[in-house]
Amino acid sequence: MADLAAYRAVGTLYNALMTALVLGLVTRRGEDTAREYVFRHFRRQHLEKFLPGIQKLGLAALPAAPTCALYHYHSNALGGVKTGYLEESDRKAWVRYPPPRWIWKGTAIAAVPHSVSAAMLHGWHGHNGVSLGKPGLGFVCTGMTVDGMPGLEGYYIEHDRPLKEDERVRFAYGAEEMPRVDWSTQPKLATENWPEDRRLKTFRAYAIEYLRTMLPTLQELLGPADARKELGRVARLVGLQFHEETARDMDLPTDVERGDLQSARDFGRWLSAILTASGEEIETSERDGGILVSSHGWRVVRELTLADPLAAFDAWNELWLGAAAAHDRFLKVQTSRSLGDRGWSITWRIAPR
């Protein structure tokens, strides 16, 4: 059960980090910057994931429109996102994301401008036809939740002519709506019968991919220093805000404010469990009145090209520093990190202050 709660916590934290980053960009850098970030984020994920995903899901032999709609239907379901699908013909297929919208969880949705939500469609949905070699394939959006409609929905449609870039995503509110679907007869993958631990591992992996896309995309957009500032700020807030929820789910103490070695041990258990569930190799020890949590590498960034890896680490690390402050504000966490020829060496020392 503890492992399952840790997998769930990783997914919760990184989903929240994605939402917080976008909202932070909206409020501090402006709508245009937030829109550009979302576009780049989802275009990067599209280029990395779409074609391999079609093969893994066994969709490659289908016509283009159903292939795309089913891809989004199944891939989102794997990440725990409720999605609807309807095929009208070989050339027209619907996909729908009913509320609550996972990426704008809770009241966050009230702060998301239309253009920022639409940037996801331009970044991913509008490029599917290009990637498939089907230049006549486009996506028509008939509603978005951020605009007060009962879900984000639309359809892929294949035209008889190549589409210009600004035609690949079109908005047609009020003209059509997705026909009624029977949720009990929606397409299913074998994942429906997966045990809970496998489903939660997939949810965790889905969320980790947001982080892996976030780090290089933000550095490219803002530069390493400003990326560290913006991501570090919201990472700390997410740690502060979500530590209690995740720790309680893991049956660990919260909000103790003892400032003693036992409190340091408790936070060390939380941090070690979260990092282990993220795929890191972790060792925990006790020395000189403090708890040492050591990571042999930083596996979450493997194969990533980062302009400034240390700045990316420092931003990510604010997540754990924020969580530590929420757990017990009378503890001190010191982080040592280095990146050499043999890779990353990372240690957190947690002790009374």
PALUMGU-67534 format. One record per residue: x, y, z of N, C-alpha, C, O in turn. Coordinates in steps of 0.05 Angstrom, whole numbers, padded with zeros to 5 digits, always signed. Atoms other than C-alpha are relative to their C-alpha. Layout:
% residues N
XYZXYZXYZXYZ;...
This chain:
% residues 353
+00016-00024+00000+00000+00000+00000+00017+00025+00000+00011+00045-00013;-00017-00024-00001+00057+00048+00016+00011+00006-00027+00013+00030-00035;-00011-00005+00027+00087+00038-00053-00021+00012-00018-00016+00031-00034;+00022-00011+00017+00019+00052-00086-00004+00029+00007-00008+00045-00011;+00004-00028-00008+00011+00116-00046+00023+00017-00010+00019+00040-00017;-00023-00015+00010+00081+00138-00067-00002+00005-00030+00004+00026-00040;+00004-00004+00029+00066+00126-00141-00022+00022-00004-00019+00039-00022;+00022-00020+00003+00001+00166-00132+00011+00028+00007+00003+00047-00006;-00011-00025-00008+00040+00221-00097+00017+00013-00022+00015+00037-00027;-00017-00011+00022+00090+00228-00154-00018+00012-00022-00013+00034-00032;+00018-00010+00020+00033+00235-00204-00014+00026+00009-00016+00045-00007;+00013-00024-00011-00002+00286-00159+00018+00024-00001+00010+00046-00010;-00019-00023-00001+00060+00329-00150+00007+00010-00027+00008+00035-00031;-00009-00009+00026+00082+00331-00222-00024+00011-00017-00020+00029-00034;+00024-00012+00013+00011+00343-00249-00004+00029+00011-00009+00047-00004;+00004-00027-00013+00005+00401-00199+00022+00019-00009+00017+00043-00013;-00022-00017+00009+00073+00427-00221-00004+00011-00028+00002+00034-00033;+00006-00009+00027+00052+00430-00293-00021+00023+00001-00018+00043-00013;+00021-00021-00002-00012+00469-00275+00012+00026+00012+00006+00047+00002;-00011-00023-00014+00026+00515-00228+00018+00016-00018+00018+00041-00017;-00018-00014+00018+00079+00531-00279-00015+00017-00020-00008+00040-00024;+00015-00015+00020+00029+00552-00332-00014+00024+00012-00013+00046+00001;+00013-00022-00013-00011+00594-00283+00020+00021+00009+00015+00045+00007;-00021-00018-00007+00054+00625-00258+00009+00017-00024+00013+00041-00021;-00008-00015+00024+00073+00644-00329-00022+00020-00008-00016+00042-00016;+00022-00018+00006+00004+00674-00341+00001+00025+00017-00001+00047+00007;+00002-00023-00018+00007+00718-00280+00026+00017+00001+00024+00041+00006;-00025-00015-00003+00081+00737-00280+00013+00007-00027+00028+00027-00028;-00013-00005+00025+00102+00734-00353-00020+00008-00022-00012+00017-00044;+00020-00008+00019+00037+00746-00389-00011-00023-00016+00001-00044-00019;+00014+00020+00016-00012+00708-00432+00016-00010-00024+00016-00034-00030;-00014+00008+00024+00032+00708-00494+00023-00020+00007+00027-00039-00007;-00022+00018-00008+00091+00675-00457-00012-00027+00008-00001-00048+00001;+00013+00025-00008+00045+00623-00425-00010-00016-00024-00006-00040-00025;+00009+00013+00024+00014+00608-00492+00023-00013-00016+00021-00036-00025;-00023+00011+00015+00082+00599-00525+00012-00024+00014+00020-00043+00002;-00010+00023-00015+00105+00554-00469-00017-00025-00004-00007-00047-00010;+00018+00023+00003+00044+00509-00474+00002-00012-00028+00003-00036-00032;-00003+00009+00028+00051+00506-00550+00026-00017-00003+00025-00039-00013;-00026+00014+00003+00125+00486-00546+00000-00026+00016+00011-00046+00006;+00001+00024-00016+00112+00436-00490-00014-00022-00014-00003-00045-00016;+00015+00022+00012+00059+00397-00527+00010-00006-00028+00006-00029-00037;-00012+00007+00026+00093+00402-00595+00024-00018+00005+00028-00038-00010;-00023+00017-00006+00156+00372-00563-00010-00028+00007+00001-00048-00002;+00011+00026-00007+00114+00316-00532-00011-00014-00024-00008-00038-00027;+00011+00012+00024+00079+00305-00598+00022-00013-00017+00020-00036-00025;-00022+00010+00017+00144+00297-00637+00014-00024+00013+00024-00041-00002;-00013+00022-00013+00171+00249-00585-00018-00024+00003-00009-00047+00002;+00017+00022-00009+00110+00207-00569-00021-00010-00021-00029-00033-00019;+00024+00007+00016+00057+00208-00624+00004-00024-00018-00011-00044-00016;-00003+00023+00018+00084+00161-00678+00008-00025+00014-00004-00046+00008;-00005+00025-00015+00115+00111-00629-00025-00010+00015-00029-00034+00017;+00024+00007-00015+00050+00113-00589-00020-00014-00018-00034-00033-00009;+00019+00013+00018+00008+00095-00650+00008-00029-00004-00009-00046-00005;-00009+00028+00003+00051+00033-00660-00006-00016+00025-00016-00039+00023;+00004+00015-00025+00047+00013-00587-00029-00006+00005-00036-00027+00016;+00028+00004-00004-00028+00021-00586-00014-00016-00022-00038-00022-00020;+00010+00016+00022-00037-00019-00650-00020+00014-00018-00039+00003-00027;+00019-00016+00015-00071+00038-00688+00010+00006-00028-00004+00019-00044;-00013-00010+00025-00025+00045-00748-00015-00008-00025-00013+00006-00045;+00014+00009+00024-00070+00007-00797-00026+00014-00005-00039+00010-00025;+00026-00013+00002-00131+00051-00785+00002+00025-00017+00024+00036-00021;+00000-00026+00014-00151+00112-00827+00009+00022+00019+00008+00019+00044;-00013-00021-00015-00120+00177-00804-00018+00012+00022-00008+00015+00045;+00017-00014-00020-00179+00210-00768-00006-00018+00024-00001-00009+00047;+00004+00018-00023-00198+00149-00725+00027-00006+00015+00027-00008+00040;-00025+00005-00013-00124+00136-00712+00006+00022+00021+00014+00016+00043;-00007-00023-00018-00114+00206-00682-00019+00001+00024-00010+00004+00047;+00019-00001-00022-00178+00206-00641+00004-00022+00020+00002-00018+00044;-00004+00023-00018-00165+00137-00614+00027+00002+00015+00029-00006+00038;-00026-00004-00014-00093+00155-00598-00005+00017+00025+00004+00010+00047;+00005-00017-00023-00116+00212-00554-00018-00013+00021-00014-00010+00045;+00018+00014-00019-00172+00170-00524+00016-00019+00017+00013-00019+00042;-00013+00020-00015-00127+00113-00504+00024+00011+00016+00027+00003+00039;-00023-00010-00014-00064+00151-00485-00008+00016+00025+00005+00015+00045;+00010-00014-00023-00103+00197-00439-00012-00019+00021-00008-00014+00045;+00011+00019-00019-00139+00138-00408+00022-00013+00016+00019-00018+00040;-00023+00012-00014-00071+00107-00391+00010+00018+00021+00020+00009+00042;-00008-00019-00021-00055+00171-00353-00021+00007+00020-00017+00025+00036;+00021-00005-00020-00120+00169-00314-00019+00022-00008-00033+00032+00009;+00017-00022+00009-00156+00221-00356-00025-00011-00014-00022-00027-00033;+00025+00009+00012-00229+00209-00373-00003+00013-00028-00001+00037-00031;+00002-00009+00028-00239+00214-00449-00021-00015-00014-00025-00039-00009;+00020+00013+00017-00294+00199-00499+00008-00001-00029+00024+00016-00038;-00008+00004+00029-00289+00174-00571-00025-00007-00016-00043-00021-00006;+00022+00008+00018-00337+00169-00629+00010+00003-00029+00020+00024-00037;-00007+00000+00029-00323+00151-00702-00025+00003-00017-00042-00014-00016;+00022-00004+00018-00371+00180-00752+00005-00013-00027-00013-00024-00040;-00007+00012+00025-00334+00155-00813+00030-00004+00000+00044+00004+00019;-00029+00003+00003-00264+00137-00838+00014+00027-00001+00038+00029+00004;-00012-00027+00003-00253+00212-00848-00008+00019+00022+00000+00043+00021;+00008-00018-00022-00285+00241-00785-00003-00016+00026-00019-00035+00027;+00002+00014-00026-00275+00219-00713+00003+00020+00023+00021+00038+00022;+00002-00019-00022-00290+00255-00648+00017-00010+00024+00020-00034+00028;-00012+00006-00026-00252+00259-00582-00009+00022+00019-00012+00045+00012;+00011-00019-00019-00278+00292-00519+00013-00005+00028+00016-00028+00037;-00011+00000-00027-00247+00309-00451-00020+00013+00018-00019+00038+00020;+00020-00013-00017-00304+00320-00402+00013+00011+00025+00035+00004+00032;-00010-00010-00025-00295+00360-00338-00001-00022+00022-00017-00040+00019;-00019-00022-00004-00260+00362-00292+00025-00004-00017+00034-00026-00021;-00024+00001+00017-00201+00379-00337+00024-00005+00018+00030+00011+00036;-00022+00009-00017-00141+00343-00307+00022+00021+00002+00034+00025+00023;-00023-00018+00001-00090+00396-00328-00005+00026+00015+00014+00038+00025;+00008-00024-00014-00128+00454-00297-00016-00007+00024-00039+00001+00027;+00015+00012-00022-00148+00419-00233-00011+00021+00019+00001+00042+00025;+00013-00017-00020-00197+00451-00185-00006+00028-00011-00013+00031-00034;+00006-00027+00008-00205+00526-00187+00021+00012-00018+00017+00035-00028;-00020-00011+00019-00142+00535-00229-00011+00006-00027-00002+00023-00041;+00012-00004+00026-00186+00530-00290-00010+00028-00005-00011+00038-00027;+00011-00027+00003-00214+00599-00276+00021+00020-00008+00014+00042-00017;-00021-00019+00006-00146+00631-00289+00013-00006-00027+00033+00007-00035;-00013+00009+00026-00131+00597-00357-00013+00015-00023-00037+00010-00028;+00012-00013+00024-00142+00642-00418-00005-00020-00022+00007-00041-00024;+00007+00016+00024-00173+00614-00481+00025-00007-00016+00029-00030-00024;-00023+00005+00018-00108+00622-00520+00020-00019+00012+00033-00034-00003;-00019+00019-00013-00067+00583-00469-00010-00028-00002+00006-00047-00008;+00011+00027+00004-00114+00524-00471+00001-00009-00029+00007-00032-00035;-00001+00006+00029-00118+00528-00547+00028-00007-00009+00031-00022-00029;-00027+00005+00008-00042+00526-00551+00007-00030+00001+00023-00040-00014;-00004+00029-00001-00044+00453-00530-00010-00013-00026+00003-00031-00037;+00010+00012+00024-00087+00437-00591+00018+00007-00024+00023-00009-00041;-00018-00008+00022-00042+00477-00638+00026-00016+00002+00038-00023-00018;-00025+00014-00003+00019+00443-00608-00001-00029-00007+00019-00040-00018;+00002+00029+00004-00006+00372-00613-00020-00007-00022-00012-00017-00043;+00022+00009+00018-00073+00360-00648+00004+00010-00028-00001-00004-00048;-00003-00012+00026-00058+00407-00705+00024-00010-00016+00026-00005-00040;-00024+00011+00014+00007+00371-00723-00002-00029-00006+00015-00041-00019;+00003+00029+00004-00020+00300-00725+00001-00007-00030+00014-00026-00038;+00000+00005+00029-00034+00304-00800+00027+00002-00012+00034-00014-00030;-00027-00004+00010+00036+00330-00814+00017-00025+00006+00031-00035-00011;-00017+00023-00008+00068+00273-00775-00009-00026-00014+00008-00043-00020;+00010+00024+00014+00024+00221-00809+00004+00002-00030-00002-00018-00044;-00002-00004+00030+00039+00249-00879-00028+00003-00012-00032-00004-00036;+00027-00004+00010-00035+00267-00886-00006+00030+00002-00018+00040+00021;+00002-00029-00002-00034+00342-00902-00028+00011-00001-00032+00035+00005;+00027-00010+00000-00109+00346-00909-00014-00005+00027-00038+00002+00029;+00013+00006-00026-00122+00324-00837+00002+00024+00019+00023+00035+00023;+00001-00022-00019-00144+00377-00788-00017-00007+00024-00031-00027+00024;+00016+00003-00024-00177+00385-00721-00019+00023+00004-00010+00046+00003;+00021-00021-00004-00242+00424-00709-00008-00002+00030-00019-00022+00038;+00007-00001-00029-00252+00444-00636-00028+00013+00002-00033+00035-00007;+00028-00010-00003-00326+00452-00618-00006+00009+00028-00028+00017+00035;+00005-00010-00027-00316+00471-00545+00024-00005+00018+00039-00025+00014;-00021+00004-00020-00266+00480-00488-00011+00007+00027-00027+00026+00030;+00011-00004-00027-00280+00476-00414+00008+00027+00011-00008+00039+00025;-00008-00026-00010-00241+00540-00400-00018+00022-00009-00019+00044+00003;+00019-00019+00010-00294+00576-00440-00028-00005+00010-00048+00006+00000;+00026+00005-00013-00350+00549-00396-00016-00022-00013-00040-00025-00007;+00014+00021+00014-00369+00491-00441+00004-00027+00014+00024-00030+00028;-00001+00025-00015-00382+00420-00415+00021-00020-00011+00015-00043-00016;-00022+00017+00008-00314+00393-00437+00015+00012-00024+00005+00029-00038;-00015-00007+00024-00260+00402-00488-00006-00022-00021-00002-00046-00015;+00008+00020+00020-00284+00367-00552+00005+00010-00028+00008+00034-00033;-00004-00006+00028-00274+00365-00626+00004-00025-00016+00002-00047-00006;-00003+00023+00017-00263+00321-00685+00023+00004-00020+00029+00026-00029;-00019+00001+00022-00209+00301-00734-00016-00005-00025-00034-00021-00027;+00014+00003+00026-00231+00308-00806+00021+00002-00022+00039+00019-00021;-00019+00000+00022-00193+00292-00869-00013+00013-00025-00033+00004-00035;+00010-00015+00023-00203+00342-00926+00013-00011-00026+00032-00027-00025;-00010+00009+00026-00191+00331-01000+00023+00018-00011+00032+00014-00033;-00022-00017+00008-00137+00384-01002+00019+00004+00023+00011+00001+00046;-00019-00006-00022-00074+00401-00962-00010+00025+00015-00020+00044+00003;+00008-00023-00017-00088+00449-00904+00024+00018+00004+00047+00008+00007;-00020-00019-00008-00049+00512-00891+00004-00003+00030-00013-00013+00045;-00006+00003-00028-00016+00516-00823-00022+00012+00018-00029+00000+00038;+00020-00013-00017-00069+00564-00796-00028-00013-00003-00047-00004+00009;+00025+00014+00003-00124+00516-00819-00001-00027+00015-00021-00040+00017;-00002+00027-00011-00100+00454-00782-00015-00003+00026-00023-00025+00034;+00018+00000-00023-00137+00474-00718-00020+00023-00005-00013+00046-00010;+00021-00020+00005-00204+00509-00727-00020-00001+00023-00026-00023+00033;+00020-00001-00022-00254+00532-00674-00028+00005-00012-00031+00024-00028;+00027-00002+00011-00328+00523-00690-00020-00004+00022-00036-00022+00022;+00019+00001-00022-00366+00536-00626-00029+00004-00010-00034+00022-00025;+00028-00003+00006-00441+00526-00633-00008-00013-00026-00032-00017-00031;+00008+00011+00026-00438+00496-00703-00006-00030+00002-00025-00039-00011;+00005+00029-00004-00434+00423-00680+00007-00006+00029+00020+00009+00043;-00009+00011-00025-00427+00383-00617+00003-00030-00003-00010-00043-00019;-00005+00028+00002-00402+00313-00605-00026-00015+00007-00039-00010+00027;+00025+00015-00006-00461+00264-00610+00003-00016+00026+00025-00020+00037;+00001+00015-00025-00482+00225-00549+00015-00026-00003+00013-00040-00023;-00014+00026+00000-00438+00166-00531-00009-00017+00024-00017-00006+00045;+00006+00018-00022-00452+00105-00488+00027-00007+00013+00043-00022+00001;-00026+00004-00013-00395+00105-00438+00006-00030+00005+00029-00038+00007;-00005+00028-00006-00405+00031-00425+00010-00016-00024+00021-00038-00021;-00009+00014+00024-00389+00013-00497+00024+00013-00013+00031+00008-00036;-00024-00013+00011-00328+00057-00507+00023-00020-00004+00024-00040+00010;-00022+00019+00005-00265+00023-00535+00016-00004+00025+00019+00014+00042;-00015+00007-00023-00223-00012-00484+00026-00014-00008+00027-00029-00027;-00025+00014+00003-00151-00034-00479+00002-00021+00022-00014-00022+00040;-00005+00020-00021-00124-00092-00438+00005+00013+00027+00004+00001+00048;-00006-00014-00025-00106-00039-00386-00024+00001+00019-00020+00005+00043;+00024+00000-00017-00178-00042-00361+00003-00021+00022-00009-00018+00044;-00003+00021-00019-00157-00106-00325+00026+00000+00014+00033-00019+00029;-00026-00001-00014-00090-00083-00300-00005+00003+00030-00025+00014+00039;+00002-00004-00029-00079-00088-00224+00006+00030+00007+00018+00044-00009;-00003-00028-00007-00078-00022-00186+00028+00010-00001+00033+00033-00008;-00027-00009-00001-00003-00020-00178+00010+00007-00028+00025+00026-00032;-00009-00006+00028+00008-00023-00254-00013+00025-00010-00001+00041-00024;+00013-00024+00008-00044+00031-00266+00013+00025+00012+00016+00045-00001;-00012-00023-00014-00012+00077-00214+00028+00005-00011+00037+00028-00012;-00026-00004+00012+00057+00065-00244-00002+00014-00026+00014+00031-00033;+00004-00014+00026+00030+00087-00311-00008+00029+00005+00002+00046-00009;+00008-00027-00008-00003+00148-00279+00025+00016+00008+00028+00039+00000;-00025-00013-00009+00065+00164-00247+00017+00007-00025+00027+00029-00027;-00017-00005+00023+00102+00156-00313-00011+00022-00018+00004+00038-00029;+00014-00020+00016+00051+00199-00349+00007+00028+00011+00013+00046-00005;-00006-00026-00013+00063+00256-00299+00029+00007-00002+00036+00030-00006;-00029-00005+00002+00139+00248-00300+00007+00011-00027+00025+00027-00030;-00006-00010+00027+00138+00260-00375-00005+00031-00001+00008+00044-00017;+00004-00029+00000+00110+00330-00360+00026+00014+00010+00034+00034-00001;-00024-00012-00010+00172+00345-00319+00023-00002-00020+00037+00017-00025;-00022+00004+00020+00219+00316-00372-00003+00019-00024+00017+00027-00035;+00004-00020+00021+00187+00361-00424+00003+00028+00010+00014+00045-00004;+00000-00026-00012+00182+00420-00378+00028+00012+00002+00032+00035-00005;-00027-00011-00006+00256+00427-00360+00014+00011-00025+00023+00034-00024;-00013-00012+00023+00286+00435-00430-00017+00021-00014-00006+00041-00024;+00017-00020+00014+00226+00472-00459+00001+00027+00013+00003+00048-00001;+00000-00025-00014+00226+00525-00405+00027+00014-00003+00029+00038-00006;-00026-00012+00004+00301+00535-00410+00004+00012-00028+00015+00034-00031;-00002-00010+00027+00296+00544-00485-00016+00026-00004-00008+00044-00018;+00018-00023+00003+00239+00594-00478+00010+00025+00016+00010+00047+00005;-00006-00022-00017+00263+00637-00420+00030+00004+00005+00039+00025+00014;-00028+00000-00008+00337+00621-00414+00003-00014+00027-00016-00014+00043;-00003+00015-00025+00366+00579-00356-00005+00015+00026-00018+00004+00044;+00003-00015-00025+00367+00634-00303-00029+00006+00006-00039+00002+00028;+00028-00006-00004+00295+00657-00313-00017-00025+00003-00036-00026+00017;+00015+00026-00002+00271+00585-00322+00003-00010+00029-00016-00020+00041;-00005+00009-00027+00303+00568-00255-00017+00017+00020-00029+00006+00038;+00015-00017-00017+00269+00628-00223-00030-00007+00000-00043-00009+00021;+00029+00005+00003+00199+00614-00250-00008-00028+00009-00027-00031+00024;+00007+00027-00008+00199+00539-00242+00006-00005+00030-00009-00019+00043;-00007+00004-00029+00234+00541-00174-00021+00012+00018-00028+00001+00039;+00020-00014-00016+00182+00590-00148-00025-00018+00003-00035-00022+00025;+00025+00015-00001+00122+00547-00167+00005-00028+00012-00013-00040+00024;-00006+00026-00012+00157+00482-00148-00001+00001+00031-00011-00017+00044;+00001-00003-00029+00167+00507-00077-00029+00002+00010-00037-00009+00030;+00028-00003-00008+00093+00527-00074-00015-00026-00002-00031-00033+00016;+00013+00027+00002+00071+00458-00098+00009-00018+00023-00008-00032+00034;-00009+00016-00022+00115+00425-00046-00014+00008+00026-00023-00009+00041;+00014-00010-00023+00085+00469+00008-00030-00008+00001-00040-00016+00021;+00029+00004+00002+00014+00459-00016-00008-00030+00000-00030-00036+00011;+00008+00028+00003+00014+00384-00030+00014-00020+00018+00009-00044+00017;-00014+00019-00017+00060+00354+00022-00020-00014+00019-00019-00038+00022;+00018+00013-00020+00005+00343+00074-00018-00021-00013-00021-00043-00002;+00017+00019+00014-00041+00309+00024+00015-00026-00007+00004-00047-00002;-00015+00024+00008+00012+00262-00002+00011-00015+00024+00011-00040+00024;-00010+00014-00024+00042+00247+00066-00022-00015+00015-00018-00037+00024;+00023+00014-00013-00026+00231+00096-00007-00025-00015-00013-00046-00003;+00007+00024+00016-00040+00183+00038+00021-00021+00004+00015-00045+00001;-00021+00019-00004+00027+00150+00053+00002-00009+00030+00021-00022+00037;+00001+00006-00029+00009+00144+00128+00025+00010+00014+00036-00003+00032;-00023-00012-00012+00066+00190+00147-00009+00025+00015-00029+00038+00008;+00008-00024-00015+00064+00247+00198+00001+00025-00016+00016+00028-00035;+00001-00026+00014+00046+00317+00175+00000+00022+00021-00011+00019+00043;+00003-00025-00016+00054+00387+00205+00007-00005+00029-00008+00001+00047;-00007+00008-00027+00092+00363+00266+00013+00022+00016+00008+00025+00040;-00013-00023-00013+00135+00424+00282+00015-00007+00026+00014+00008+00045;-00016+00007-00023+00179+00386+00331+00029+00009-00003+00042+00015+00017;-00028-00008+00004+00245+00405+00299+00020-00019+00013+00041-00009+00022;-00018+00019-00012+00277+00341+00325+00009-00021-00020+00000-00021-00043;-00011+00020+00018+00313+00281+00297-00022-00019-00011-00021-00028-00033;+00022+00018+00009+00249+00239+00294-00015+00013-00023-00024+00000-00042;+00014-00014+00022+00216+00292+00252+00017-00001-00026+00006-00004-00048;-00018+00003+00023+00277+00291+00206-00002-00028-00012-00002-00031-00037;+00003+00027+00010+00270+00216+00200-00026-00003-00016-00027-00016-00037;+00026+00002+00013+00197+00223+00182+00000+00013-00028-00010+00002-00047;-00002-00012+00027+00211+00272+00126+00019-00015-00018+00014-00017-00042;-00018+00017+00016+00269+00229+00103-00015-00023-00012-00009-00031-00035;+00016+00023+00011+00220+00171+00095-00017+00010-00023-00019-00004-00043;+00017-00011+00021+00173+00215+00054+00016+00005-00025+00009-00004-00047;-00016-00008+00023+00228+00242+00009+00011-00025-00014+00011-00027-00038;-00011+00025+00011+00260+00173+00000-00021-00015-00016-00016-00026-00037;+00022+00015+00013+00193+00141-00018-00008+00013-00026-00012+00000-00046;+00008-00015+00025+00175+00196-00069+00022-00004-00021+00015-00010-00044;-00021+00003+00020+00243+00193-00103+00003-00028-00010+00007-00032-00034;-00001+00028+00008+00244+00117-00104-00023-00006-00020-00019-00019-00040;+00023+00004+00018+00174+00117-00135+00004+00014-00026-00009+00006-00046;-00006-00014+00025+00201+00166-00187+00020-00015-00017+00026-00007-00040;-00019+00016+00015+00252+00114-00208+00029+00005+00007+00047-00005-00006;-00028-00006-00008+00313+00141-00172+00011-00022+00019-00005-00036+00032;-00014+00019-00018+00364+00098-00135+00007+00015+00026+00025+00032+00025;-00002-00016-00024+00361+00122-00063+00011-00017+00023+00004-00040+00027;-00010+00012-00025+00400+00106+00001-00005+00020+00022-00001+00044+00019;+00004-00017-00023+00382+00134+00070+00017-00009+00023+00019-00033+00028;-00017+00007-00023+00428+00137+00129-00003+00022+00021-00014+00043+00016;+00001-00019-00022+00435+00172+00196+00028+00006+00010+00043-00013+00016;-00028-00006-00007+00498+00210+00214+00001+00028+00013-00012+00047+00003;-00006-00026-00013+00520+00267+00261-00026+00016+00005-00026+00040+00000;+00024-00014-00008+00450+00284+00284-00018+00008-00023-00035+00025-00020;+00017-00007+00023+00418+00286+00215-00005-00025-00017+00007-00045-00013;+00008+00021+00018+00386+00243+00162+00011+00006-00028+00008+00029-00037;-00011-00003+00026+00422+00234+00095-00016-00016-00020-00019-00041-00017;+00014+00013+00022+00381+00218+00033+00017+00004-00025+00021+00027-00034;-00019-00003+00022+00428+00203-00025-00011-00013-00025-00023-00035-00024;+00010+00010+00025+00411+00193-00098+00024-00006-00018+00041+00011-00022;-00022+00008+00018+00458+00155-00145-00009+00007-00029-00018-00010-00044;+00009-00010+00026+00444+00197-00207-00025+00015+00002-00037+00017+00024;+00026-00013+00002+00384+00237-00229-00013-00011-00025-00011+00001-00046;+00010+00016+00023+00349+00187-00273-00022+00014-00015-00026+00008-00039;+00023-00012+00013+00289+00230-00288+00008+00017-00024-00008+00022-00042;-00009-00017+00022+00331+00274-00334+00017-00015-00020+00030-00003-00038;-00017+00015+00018+00366+00217-00370-00008+00006-00029-00031+00008-00036;+00003-00004+00029+00376+00229-00444-00011+00028-00007-00016+00034-00031;+00009-00028+00006+00353+00302-00438+00024+00017-00006+00045+00014+00006;-00021-00020+00006+00394+00358-00468-00009+00026+00013-00029+00038+00005;+00007-00024-00015+00392+00416-00419+00022+00021-00004+00046+00015-00002;-00019-00021+00003+00425+00483-00430+00017+00004+00026+00040+00010+00025;-00013-00003-00026+00442+00487-00355-00012-00021+00019-00032-00015+00032;+00011+00021-00017+00431+00421-00318-00002+00007+00029-00021+00000+00043;+00000-00007-00028+00449+00450-00250-00023+00019+00007-00035+00017+00028;+00023-00019-00004+00398+00507-00257-00026-00016-00001-00044-00010+00015;+00024+00016+00001+00346+00455-00276-00004-00016+00026-00026-00017+00036;+00002+00014-00025+00363+00414-00215-00009+00018+00023-00026+00010+00039;+00007-00018-00022+00359+00474-00169-00029+00008+00000-00042+00011+00021;+00028-00006+00002+00290+00491-00195-00017-00024+00010-00035-00021+00026;+00015+00024-00008+00265+00419-00187+00003-00005+00030-00017-00013+00043;-00005+00005-00028+00296+00415-00117-00018+00017+00018-00023+00009+00041;+00018-00017-00017+00251+00471-00092-00025-00015+00007-00038-00008+00028;+00024+00016-00007+00194+00420-00094+00004-00014+00027-00014-00014+00044;-00006+00015-00025+00228+00381-00038+00005+00019+00023-00002+00013+00046;-00005-00020-00021+00250+00443+00001-00027+00011+00010-00030+00016+00034;+00027-00009-00008+00178+00468+00000-00014-00021+00017-00027-00014+00037;+00012+00022-00015+00153+00400+00024+00011-00002+00028-00003-00006+00047;-00013+00001-00027+00204+00400+00081-00010+00022+00018-00015+00018+00042;+00010-00022-00016+00181+00468+00104-00029-00004+00009-00036+00004+00031;+00028+00006-00008+00108+00445+00104+00000-00022+00021-00017-00021+00039;+00000+00022-00019+00126+00382+00142+00008+00010+00028-00005+00004+00048;-00010-00010-00025+00166+00418+00197+00018+00024-00005+00040+00021-00014;-00015-00024+00007+00189+00489+00191+00024+00004+00018+00040+00023+00014;-00023-00002-00017+00240+00478+00246+00022-00021-00007+00040-00026+00009;-00022+00017+00011+00281+00429+00204+00015+00017-00021+00005+00037-00031;-00016-00012+00020+00337+00449+00158+00008-00021-00020+00018-00043-00013;-00008+00019+00021+00350+00415+00091+00023+00013-00016+00019+00034-00028;-00022-00009+00016+00418+00423+00059+00004-00019-00023+00005-00043-00020;-00003+00016+00024+00427+00399-00012+00028+00003-00012+00037+00026-00016;-00026-00001+00014+00494+00381-00043-00005-00015-00027-00015-00038-00027;+00003+00013+00026+00495+00365-00117+00023+00007-00018+00033+00030-00018;-00022-00004+00019+00548+00357-00170-00005-00017-00025-00018-00038-00023;+00003+00015+00025+00550+00334-00242+00028-00002-00012+00040+00018-00021;-00027+00005+00011+00615+00302-00266-00001-00021-00022-00022-00028-00032;-00002+00021+00022+00640+00251-00316-00015-00025+00007-00024-00039-00011;+00014+00024-00008+00608+00196-00275-00030+00005+00005-00044-00013+00015;+00028-00006-00004+00541+00231-00272-00005+00016+00025+00012+00029+00035;+00009-00016-00023+00502+00262-00216+00007-00012+00027+00006-00037+00030;-00002+00009-00028+00518+00258-00142-00016+00020+00016-00011+00044+00017;+00020-00017-00013+00462+00285-00098-00004-00011+00029-00008-00034+00033;+00006+00007-00028+00452+00285-00022-00016+00023+00013-00010+00046+00010;+00016-00018-00017+00399+00318+00021+00006-00007+00029+00004-00030+00037;-00004+00004-00029+00417+00327+00095-00023+00015+00014-00026+00039+00012;+00023-00010-00014+00356+00336+00139+00006-00001+00030+00012-00023+00040;-00008-00001-00028+00368+00358+00210-00015+00022+00015-00024+00041+00002;+00010-00022-00016+00341+00401+00267+00017+00025-00005+00041+00023-00008;-00016-00024+00003+00362+00474+00260+00002+00015+00026+00015+00036+00028;
